[in-house]
Amino acid sequence: MSRSVRVYYLEHVAVCGVNIALVSRCLHRVSESVTAADMTLSLGWLSALVAGVFSAHVLQKLCFPYFWRDLLFLLRVIRYGVKLELFKITSSVCTVLERFIQQAQRIPNKPFVIYDGRIHTYRDIEQRSNRLANVFLEKVNLRKGDCVALLMGNEPDFLCVWFGLAKVGCSVAFLNTNIKAKSLLHCFNCCGAKTLIVGSDLVDCLDGILTSLLDDNIQVWAMKSQSEHTQVHTLLDKVDAASDRPVPAALRATTSLKSPTLYIFTSGTTGLPKAAVITHLQSLKAAAGFWAFGGTEDDVVYIPLPLYHSAASLIGIGGTIELGATCVLKKKFSASQFWNDCRKHDVTVFQYIGELCRYLCNQPKTEVDKVHKVRMGVGNGLRQDVWREFQSRFGNIKMCEVYGSTEGNLCFMNHIGKIGTVGRSNFFYRLLFKYDLVKYDMEKDEAVKDQHGFCQRVERGETGLLLSKVSALSPFFGYAGSKQLTEKKLMRNVFVKGDAYFNTGDLMAEDQEGFICFRDRVGDTFRWKGENVATTEVTETLGLVDFIQEVNVYGVEIQGHEGRAGMAAMIMRPGLTFDGKKLFEHVKRDLPAYAHPLFIRLQETMETTSTFKQQKFQLVRSGFNPSTISDPLYVLDYQQRSYIPLTDSIYQSILAGERKL
């Protein structure tokens, strides 16, 4: 027994001794009215009871310190799960939209969204979404079951369009506002959308592909009153003239939790974006996140993340609706405005990604860093060092890490708030949600199998590939438009013949207390600037440059930065030379900013595996240090609009955080 445990035990023994003495003193007074024998018997039973309770208390504290907190949290999860099961039994689903309509009737005048200093009440959003729903029915000629693509930035009308489409029974595909050209066209093929609604400030993004969209019979509607292009229709002028009466409720009604309601695009090893199918079941589960962590209707939620991501839309907006709370929506995250916004609007809960918290810690310190009402942050990807620095500087804010991919069938929630962990598991959680960590060979880029061809579980504390069993309780709905992509995310015959597991692609570890820690990401996707970067997409784009013969894209770690920065190892075509300016222009034109390779490594030959798969492991390990790599290295320079030689001085400035990446 360790010294701290012995001290803890002796302290409790002392307290228990005092309590027993008090009980004995009280019993002595009672003894005047009972016989000595009865007194002795009563004392014996009571002493045994007190000692038993004390022993159980000490045992629980020593062996199961999180028992009550785990139990209370699990009861909340089960309670919500029972409600979802009742939806299945009754075939009457109260969707997130339905919940919003209920809240609009219950608290019509309460602020729902605060945006750019303006308040939009629940009634305001309800009525405007009704107007849009009527326009969609009467002018756009949408029908129940249609899929509509939405290309808009963060603004209240994003919600109004989303809800308006849902009210007429349409599923909505949220398009990433950073994707361009080929990737954008690909998204329509995935989900089968034949209508695009684009924000007024994003119409110019369609330059170069508008003709292709129209050729594919996709009608384009802009949130504008006037359009410079005759074939781009306008919505705002029609919304102003439309009725705000509700459209028939039957249009939005659904009897199945498994009905698709959204398509959210996620990058993967296939290169081009994949349309993850979001059902009502998934959206309702996500909407319960704030509530599960202890959120209330009195909370004010700060949402600086893009709404086309599931975190902001499903957890942020959905969670605000579930609580009947208020959210402060930002067009774009600003580190310099963050705390002023929180103080101005009395924010109590904020959403984050790890990089966001690092940006806040890098801001100049002020005397009012701890002057705010923020009590909780909900997000993912928070590094231990940033976590500690954030709480030390801005106060003891409870940081609630959530782990789970957009399309995944498993979610971990760190309701304890232990630094450095993404979730919490226990015996009861494992009964409800079947997951396993299996041995993984990083060099071979595959799971380790035994002599029978089955995966091998890792020991507690060891790092392994996280797999989640696909079952009726934890279904995997896959991707729209491609059974092949859906099947690729599954591993079959994992432990027994016929089983199926969702492959998260993440290496995790579970410690002795049941806390889950994220270790690394495997495969061809890495994360940078809060976005998933698909190496295959970047590889295909770079492959179009005339002087590049072969390219291998991967992510490298940079001290003090979240995720991995993009790096590309290249082989030049015979007779041609590297042109940094030409490559810069190509990358800038065809790739979103977060997918730009920051570093280039020129090689004579490309390492491959026995099956001719490009070898990334050694490249990732060697990083981008010019003093240890003999190959020519280049770094992206936005000021010179070129890739320039990576010198030792530039390398050191990157490590010191002096060079903006």
N, C-alpha and C positions, 0 to 999 in steps of 0.2 A: 504494500500500500504506500503510495507516494506521501511526502510530507504534507502537501496541501490537503490531500484527502483525509489524512489523520487529524490535522487541525480542524477541518470541517466537521469530522465525526465527533471529536471531543467537545467542540462548541455545542453541537446538538445534544450531546449527552448531558452537558451542564444545564442547558435550557430545560431538557426533559426532567433532570433531577429537581430543578426548582418547581416545575409544574407538578411533579409527583408530590413534593413536600406540601404545596398549596392544597392539593386534593386531599392529602392525609389530614391536614389541619381542619379542613371542612368536615371530613368524616368523623373526626374526634368529637366535634360538637354534637353530631347526630347520635353518637354512641350512647348518650344518656338515655335515649328512648328505645334502644335495642339491646339485646343480650350480647355478651362478649363473643359467643360463638358466631352469631349472625354478623357481628362487626368484622370478625376475622375473615369470614367467608366473603363479605362484601368488599373488604379491602383487597383481598386476593384477586377477585374477579376484576375490580376496577384497575388495580395495578397492572394486571395482565393486559387489559384492554388498552390502557395508556401506553404501555411498553410496546404492544403490537402496532398501534397506530404510529408511534414514534419510529419503530423499526421500518415499517412500510414507507414512511415519509423519507427517512434517510436512504433506504434502498432505491427509492424512485429518483431522489436527487442525484445519487451517485451513479446509478446505472442507466436511468432514463431521464436526463435533465430537461429534455424538450417534450416530455410526454403530454402534458396538458395543452401546451401550445400547438403541438401536432394534432392532438385530438380535436381541439376546437376548430382548427383550420380544416381538418378533414371533414368534420361535421358540416361545415359551410359548403364544402365541395359536394358532399353527398346530397345535401339539401337541394342544391341547384340541379344536380344530376337527376334527382327524383322528379323535379319539375319538367325537365326535358323528356324523361321517360313517359310522363303523363301526356305530353304532346303527342308522342307516338301512339299511345293507347287510344286517345280520344280522336286522333287524326285531325286535330285542330291546333295549328302552330301559332303561337304569339311571337311573330318575328321581331327583329330589331325595329323595323319600320312600324309595325303595329304598336310596339312599346312607345315609340316616339309620338305616335298619334294619341295614345293614352295620356302621355305626359303633357302634350299640347292642350288637351282638354282639362287636365287636372291643374296645371300651373301655367296657363296661357301667357301671363304677363311676366313670368320669370325670365331673366336673361339666359339665353341658350348659348349664343355665340357672341363674343366680343372680338371685333376685328377692326384693326386700324382706328381704334378709338370710338367706334360706333357699336351700339348695342342692338342685337337682333334677338327678340324674344322667341319663345317656343311658338307663339301664335304667328309671328312674322315669317318664320321658316316654313311653318305649316301652310300658310296661305300662299306664299310664293311658290312652294313646291306644287300646290294644287293648280296654280295658274300654268305652270310648266307642264303638268300632267295633261291638262286640257289642250294645250298647244301640241303636245306629242300625239295625242289622239286625233285631233281635228286637222292639224296642218302638216305634221310630219308623217302622219298615217302609220304610226307604230301600233303593233298589236301584241297581245299577251304572248310571251314566249320568244319574242325577238331579242337579239343581243345587240347592244349599242356600246360603241367605244367612246370613252370619255378622256379627252386630253385637256386637262385644266390644272392650273396651279392652285395653291391654297387660297381660298376665298369662300365667303358664305355661299356663293352661287354653285360651288362644287357640290355642297350638301343639297341645295335645292334641286339641282339637276339630278343628282343621284336618287334622292327621295321621289322626285317627280317620275322618273323612269320606273322605279320600283312600284309606284302606285298604279301604273298601267300594266304591270306584270312583266316588265322587261328585265333581263339580266344585264349587268353593267360590267364592262371591261375597263379597268383603270389602267391607262397608259402612262408609263414613266415619261415625264416631260423632257428627260435627257436623251432619249433614244432618237435615232435619226434614220433617214433613208431606208435602206434595206431592212433594218430591224423593225422599223415602224410598219412597213408593208407586211412583214411576216406576221405581226401581231393580229392582223385582221384575218389572215388565213387560219390562225390557231383557233380563234373563238367563233369564227363565222359571222362576225359583225358586218352589217351592211349599211350602218349609219354611224357617222362620226360627229360628235359634238366637241367643238374646240373653243377654248377660252379666247377672249378678244386679244390678249397679249401673246398668244401662241400661234396665230394664223400664219405668221411668216415662217414658222417651222415646217409648214407644208410645201414650201418652195422646193421644186424639183421632184416632188412625188404626187402633187395634186392631180396631174394628168393621169398617172397610174391608178390613183384611187377612183377617179371618175370612170376610167376605162373598165374597172372592175365593178362598176355599178354601185359604188359606195357613195351615198349622199352625204354631203358635208354641210353641217349647220354651225354657224359661229355665234357666240354670245355677243353680238353687235347689233346695232340698229341699221347700219349701212354696210355694204360690202363692195370692195373694189372689183371683185371677181364675180361675174354674172352667174357662175355655177356654184358659188358658195352662198348658201341661204342664210338669212338672218333670223335670230330668235328674239332679241330684246324688244323689237318693235311689236312683235306678236304677243309677247308676254304682257306687255303693258295694256293691251286691249283684251286680254283673256279674262274669263271668269275665275274667281277663286273658290268656286263651289267644289266640293270633293267629287272625284270621279267614283264610279261604282266600286264598292269594297270588294266585290267578287273578283275584280281584276287582279288585286294584290294577294288575295287569299291563297293559301297553300295547305295541303294536307300532309305533306311529307317534309321532315327535317332534312332529307337528303337531296332536296331540290336545289339546283345551283342558283345562287343569287348574284355572285360576283365572279369575275376572273381577275386575278392579280398576278402580274407578270414577275417571274423570278428568273434570274440567270442560272445557268447550270453548265454541265460539261458538254452539252450539245452546241454551245456557242450562242445561238440565237435565243431570245427570251422565250420562256415557256409559260403558258397560261395555266396557272394553278387554279383548280376548280374550288371555289369557296361556296359551301352549302350553307343553308340556314343553321344547321347544327354547329358548324365551325364559327359562324359569326356570333351566335348566341353564347357559345363558350367563351369567346374572346371578350364579349361585352361584359362578362361577369368578373373580369380581372380586377378592376378597381374595387369592386364590392368585396371580393374575396380577401383583398389586402386590408380591408377596413374602411374603404371610402364611403362617404355619406352624401346626401343631397346638399349639404352645406358647403361642400368642397368647390373650389375653383381650380379647374385643370388647365395647365399651360401646355399647348400643343405646337411645338416649333418644327415637327417632323413633317415630311411630305405626305399628303393624304393618299397618294397612289400606293403607298406602302401599307401593309396590313397593320403595323404598329399604330399609326396615327388614325387610320379609318376604323379598323375593327376594335382595337383596344381603346383608343382615345375617344373617338366620337361615339362608338357603341357603348363604351363604359360610362361616358357622360350621360347618355340617354337612359341607360339602365338605372343610374342613381337619381336622375332628375336634377343633375348638377348644372354648373355653368362652365364653359370652356373659353379660354383665350386662344384664338387661332392666329398664328403668325404666318405671313407670306413666306418668310424665309428666316431661318435661325440667325440671330445676331448675338454674339457673345457680349458685346458692349451694351446692348439694350436689355439683356435677359433679366438682370436683377431689378432694374428700374421698372420694367414691365410687371415683375412679380410684386413689387411694393405698391405700384399704382393700382393694380387690380386685386390685391389681397389674395394672390395665388397660394394655394395650399398643397397642390399636387402638380408635379410636372413630369413630362415624358422625356426620355433621353436615350441616346446611344452613347457608348463609352467615349467616343471621340468628342461629343458635345461637352461632356464633363471636363475633359482635358482642356478644351478651348476656354472654358470658364476659369479653370485654375491658372491658365496662362495670362489672364487679364491682370492689369495692375491692381495691387491690393488697395483697399479703401477702409475707412473707419466704420463703414456701414455694411460690411460684408455679411454680418450676422443679423442685420436688421431686416427681417422679413417674416412672413407667416408660413413659409413652405415647411411642411412636415414630412413629405414623402415624395420619392422619385420612383417611377416605374419604367423599366427599360431593360436593355441588355448590353453586353460587351464592355462592362466596366472593369478596368484593370485594378488589381489590388492597390498599387501605389497611388493611382489617381483617386481611388475610393477613399483611402485614408486621408489624402491631402484635401479632398473635397469636403469631407466631414469636419476635419480640423479647422478649415478656413471658414466654411459657411454654416457651421453648426451641426448638431447631431440629427441630421435629416435621415429618416429611414429610407434606405435604398433597396428597392424590391426588384431583384433581378428576375426576369422571365426568360426561359429558354424554350424555343420552338420555332420551326421554320413555317413559312406561309402555308405550304402544302402538307406539312407533317401531321402525324396522328398522335404525337406525344408532346406534353408540355410539362416543364418543371417550373416551380415557383419558389423562390427563396423567401418564404414568409418570416423566417427567423431574422433575416438581415445579416447573416454572417458574412464578413468581408471575404471576397475572393471566390465565392461559390455562386453557381447559377441556379441552384435548386436544392430541394430537400426531399429525401425519400425515407421510407420506413416500411415496416412489415405490412401495414394496412394499404399503403400506396401501391406496393408491389402486387397485392391481391387484386386491386382494381385495374392497374395499368401494367401490362406485361412488357418489360424491356430487359435488355441484357447488354453487357459490355463484353465484346469478344476480342481475342488476340488479333493484332493487325501487323503485317510486315510492311513497314514504310518503304523499304527499298524495292520490294516487288510490287508495292501498291495493291495489296490484296489481303483478304482475311486469311489467317492461318487455319488450316484444316487438320483433323486427326486422320488416322489410318482408314477410317470409315467414310471420310469425305465431309464430316460435320465440323462446324465451328467450335472453338474452345473458349469457354468463359474465362475471364481473367479473375485473379484474386482481388479481394478488397484492397483498395489503395493503388492497384495497378491501372495503367492506362489501357483503354481498349476502345474499339469502334462501337458506337452506340447504335443498337438496333431496337426497333419497337415493333412488337407483334401486331399484325393486322387481324382484327377480330370485329365482331358485331359491336362491341363496346368502343373499340378504337379503329374505325374504318379509315382506309386511305382512298381518297377520291381521285387522285392523280391529276393528269393534265388534259386540257381540252385539245381535241384534234389529233392526238397521237397516242395510241395504245402502246406503241413501242417505247416512247419516253416514260410512260407510266410503269411499264414492266421493268424498265431499266433501273428504277428507284427501288425495286423490290429484290430481296434475297430469298430464295426458296430452298427448302430442305436444309434449313440452318442447323437445327438440332435433331429433328426427326423428319422422315419422309412426309412431304405434303404440307409442311408449315410454311408460312410466309411472313417476312419481316420487312418493315420500312427501313431502308438504309439512310441514316441521317447524314453520313459522310463526315461526322464529327468524332474526334477522339476525346473521350471523357474519362474521368476517374471518380470513384465513389469511396469516400473515406470510411473509417470505422464507425463514425457517428451517423452516416447516411447522407452526408452533404455531397452534392454533385459539383465537380469542378470541370470547366472546359479546358482542354489542353491544346488542341490544334484541329485544323481542317484538312481533310484528305481530298484527293481527286484533283480536278482541274479548275476549281473555283476558289478564289480567295476574296477577302473583304478589304476594301479601302474606302476611306471617306464615308463610311456607313453604308456602302453599296456592295453588292456581290458582283465581282468581276469574273466573267466567264472567259477563260484563257482561249478557248476554241474560237470564240467570236473575234477576239483581238488578233489571234493568229491568222484567221481568214482575211481580216481587214489588212493586216500588214503584208500578207502574201500577194496583194494586188500591186505592191510597189515594184517597179521594174527591176531594181538592182538587188532585190532579195530573192534568194533561191529557196531557202528553208528557214523557218523561224520556230522557236520554242519559247512560249510565254509562261511565266511563273511569278510568284510573289515572294518578295524578300522582306525580312523584318528590318525596321529602322528604329533605333533606340529612341524612346519617348513618343512614339506614334502608335496608334491603334492599328490593328490589322497588318496587312502586307502591301508594300508598294509594288507596282507592276514593273517587271523587268523582262526583256526579250533577248534571248541568245539567237544570233543570226549567222547565216552563211551567205556570202555575196555570190551573185552569178558570175561566172567566168568572164573576165574582161571588163567588168563594171565595178565601180567603187561606191563606198558609202557616201550618201548625200544627206547631211543633217537637216538642211532647210526643206528639202523635198519631203523627207519623212515627217517633219513637223507639220507641214501643210496638210499632208494626207491624214495624219492622226487627228489633227484639229478639226478637219472637215467631217470625218466619218465615224468618230468615236466620241462618246460622252466624256466629259472632263475626268471623271473618276477612273475611267478605263485607259487613259493615256499611259503608256509605259514610261516610267520615270527614268529608267536606265536601259542602255543597250550594251550588249556584249558581243563582239565580233569573234566568230570561231572559224577554224579551218574545217573541222568535222563535228558532227552532231552525235552525241552518245545515244544509243538506243538499247532497248531490252532484247531478249532473244526472240520476242514476238514483234520486233520492229517498232515498239512503242517508245516514244521519246522519253529519255531519262531526265527527270527533273530533280531527283533527290539531292544529288551532289551539287547541282547548280544552285539550289536553294540554300544549301549549307555554306557554300563558298561566298554568298552574298555579293557585295559590290565594292569591296575594298581594293583600290588600285595598287596598293603596295603588296598585296598577296595574290593578285590575279595577273597573269602575264598577257592575257588577251586584251585587245584595245577596248576601253570602256567609254561610254558617252552618257551624258545626263541631259534631261530635258530643261531647256532654258526659255521661259516664256518672253523674257525681255528681248533676247536676241532672235526669238522665233526660230529656234533651231535646236538640234541636238549637238552639244559641244563636248570636247574631251573632258572626261572626269579626272581632275587632278587631285593630288593629295590635299591641297588647300581647300578645294570645293568639298571633298569628302569630309574633312574635319569640320567645315562650317555646317554641313548637314547633320553630323552627329551632335554638334553643339546647339542645334536648333536655330541657327542664325539664318539659314537659307529657307525661304518659303517653298513648300512642296505642293 
